[in-house]
């Protein structure tokens, strides 16, 4: 809702010597005592015109002219007009409203009405939220704690995994423990023992290499290969033929 705004003009001005008009009229003049009442007569009463009637001005020139004749403005106070608008239109008071100055805050202290009888009121202990406080200092500390913002949450960095040393092809590497466990060679299962009813396989003994001849002894002739022997037999067969 838009509240009306103050405007000085048009404005009504009144004169302190204002006097209303007197209307002339006929009055009943009764007959003398002992006469008949119906034989009375009407006597006219003289009237008088109104004097210094209120006037309406529309600008500053009209106001100045009538002010010179003794007229005075009615209202014309912007602050009073605004107060009336607030009391009657914007912030209309409920029926039966009565202004009360107390209790009120004075420099941070709640002051009660000194005209009312004082009671032995005890403020503490009292509940503030879910906490029972026993003094004003505890209450102030709770309010300060509630108004203080909590510290920002800082996430801790994750712990570094345990490292293990693994040697691959003669080169040492630092790898996590889980990776090192996967890189370990798997153990071969133990060989099954031979059954008692099956004979053990015989191993063929290898020939020991012949020792070289010592000085003064005839060197041992090496055995010819199969290719040399077959070549020799073929040449002897051709000779016989």
Long-range contacts (C-beta under 8 A, 24 or more apart in sequence): 1-89, 1-90, 3-85, 3-86, 3-89, 3-90, 4-85, 4-89, 6-78, 6-81, 6-82, 8-76, 9-57, 9-58, 9-59, 9-60, 9-63, 10-56, 10-57, 10-58, 11-56, 11-57, 11-63, 11-73, 11-74, 11-75, 11-76, 12-54, 12-55, 12-56, 12-73, 12-74, 13-54, 13-55, 13-56, 13-57, 13-63, 13-66, 13-67, 13-71, 13-72, 13-73, 13-74, 14-54, 14-71, 14-72, 14-74, 15-52, 15-53, 15-54, 15-69, 15-70, 15-71, 15-72, 16-70, 16-72, 17-51, 17-52, 17-70, 18-50, 18-51, 18-52, 18-53, 18-54, 19-50, 19-51, 19-52, 20-50, 21-47, 21-48, 21-49, 21-50, 22-47, 22-48, 23-47
